[in-house]
């Protein structure tokens, strides 16, 4: 704990708290809690930005090109309450024909987070296609952790998802 010298005596920071300091600390704690909640636990079925899934990336491209490709906002389809953007009408048509095949698992939340009992946002570049399903992660570093035991993480994620998606 930091200390300050006051006329030859040591006065700790806790002894110096006044009403304004308490309010500032409280406001900071509230802000940190809100930031933590928004970054880690976005409750609900779908991870969307303005109603758009995968931050505007084409879900079909992960399968056909093996890479994240930004979709065109003029080429869209809706599924399960989300709007998806596509790089081409061919990709959109493939998605419309079989949306369950191409839609990301766990509502588009980080698969590693879901496997560990919470939800987190994603980086569209941190992905894995496994057993013909798309899994997204919050970062490439976390994707590396996810890939250490994909079958085990899928099993845990599948078990956790019903409760997480209900909130």
ZIJO-V42840 format. One record per residue. SS is DSSP state (H for helix, E for strand, L for the rest). OMEGA is omega in whole degrees, -180 to 180 (none if undefined). D_LAST is the distance of its C-alpha to the last C-alpha in Angstrom with 1 decimal. Layout:
ss | omega | d_last
SS | OMEGA | D_LAST
SS | OMEGA | D_LAST
This chain:
ss | omega | d_last
L | -179 | 39.6
L | 178 | 41.8
E | -180 | 44.9
E | 176 | 47.4
E | 178 | 51.1
E | 179 | 52.3
L | 175 | 56.1
L | 179 | 56.5
E | 176 | 53.5
E | 179 | 50.1
E | -178 | 47.2
E | -179 | 43.7
H | -179 | 40.9
H | 178 | 39.1
H | -177 | 42.3
H | -178 | 42.2
L | 173 | 38.9
L | -176 | 39.4
H | -179 | 37.2
H | 179 | 36.6
H | 179 | 35.7
H | 179 | 33.1
H | 179 | 31.5
H | 179 | 31.6
H | 179 | 30.0
H | 179 | 27.3
H | 178 | 26.6
H | 179 | 26.5
H | 178 | 24.1
H | 178 | 21.7
H | 179 | 22.2
H | 179 | 21.6
H | 180 | 18.4
H | 178 | 17.1
H | 178 | 18.5
H | -179 | 17.0
H | -177 | 13.4
H | -179 | 14.0
H | -172 | 15.8
H | -168 | 13.7
L | 175 | 10.0
L | -176 | 9.0
L | 178 | 5.3
L | -175 | 5.1
L | -172 | 7.6
L | 175 | 10.7
L | -175 | 12.5
E | 170 | 15.0
E | -178 | 17.8
L | -179 | 19.0
L | -176 | 17.6
E | 180 | 19.4
E | 174 | 18.3
H | 178 | 19.9
H | 176 | 21.4
H | 179 | 23.9
E | -178 | 25.2
L | -179 | 26.5
H | -178 | 24.6
H | -179 | 27.8
H | 178 | 29.8
H | -179 | 28.1
H | -174 | 29.6
H | -179 | 32.9
L | -180 | 33.8
L | -177 | 31.9
L | 174 | 30.9
L | 179 | 28.5
L | 179 | 30.1
E | 179 | 29.1
L | 178 | 28.8
E | -180 | 30.8
E | 177 | 28.9
E | -180 | 31.5
E | -173 | 30.6
E | 170 | 27.1
E | 178 | 25.2
E | 176 | 21.8
E | 172 | 19.6
L | 177 | 16.1
L | -180 | 15.6
E | 173 | 17.0
E | 177 | 20.6
E | 176 | 22.5
E | -177 | 25.8
E | 179 | 28.7
L | -179 | 32.0
L | 177 | 34.0
H | 177 | 34.0
H | 178 | 34.7
H | 178 | 31.4
H | -179 | 29.6
H | 177 | 31.5
H | 179 | 30.6
H | -179 | 26.9
H | 180 | 27.2
H | -177 | 29.2
L | -176 | 26.5
H | -180 | 23.2
H | 180 | 21.4
H | -172 | 24.1
H | -178 | 23.7
L | -179 | 20.0
L | 178 | 18.5
H | 175 | 16.6
H | 175 | 12.9
H | -179 | 12.3
H | 175 | 14.9
L | 178 | 13.4
E | -177 | 15.9
H | 179 | 16.7
H | 178 | 18.2
H | 180 | 15.2
H | 178 | 13.0
H | -179 | 16.0
L | 169 | 16.0
L | 177 | 12.5
L | 177 | 10.9
L | 177 | 10.6
L | 179 | 13.7
L | -178 | 15.6
L | 166 | 18.6
E | -176 | 22.3
E | 178 | 23.4
E | -178 | 26.5
E | -174 | 24.8
E | 173 | 24.3
E | 169 | 25.4
E | -177 | 26.3
E | -177 | 26.4
L | 177 | 27.3
L | 176 | 27.1
E | -179 | 23.4
E | 176 | 22.3
E | -180 | 20.4
E | 178 | 19.9
E | -177 | 20.1
L | 180 | 19.9
L | 177 | 23.7
H | 177 | 26.7
H | 179 | 27.1
H | 176 | 23.7
H | 178 | 24.6
H | 176 | 27.7
H | 179 | 25.7
H | -175 | 23.6
H | 178 | 26.9
L | -180 | 28.5
L | -177 | 26.7
H | -179 | 25.0
H | 178 | 25.1
H | 178 | 23.8
H | 177 | 20.9
H | 179 | 20.1
H | 179 | 20.2
H | 179 | 17.8
H | 178 | 15.4
H | 178 | 15.6
H | -177 | 15.0
H | -170 | 11.9
H | -179 | 10.3
H | 180 | 9.2
H | -179 | 7.1
H | -177 | 5.8
H | 180 | 5.5
H | -175 | 3.8
L | none | 0.0
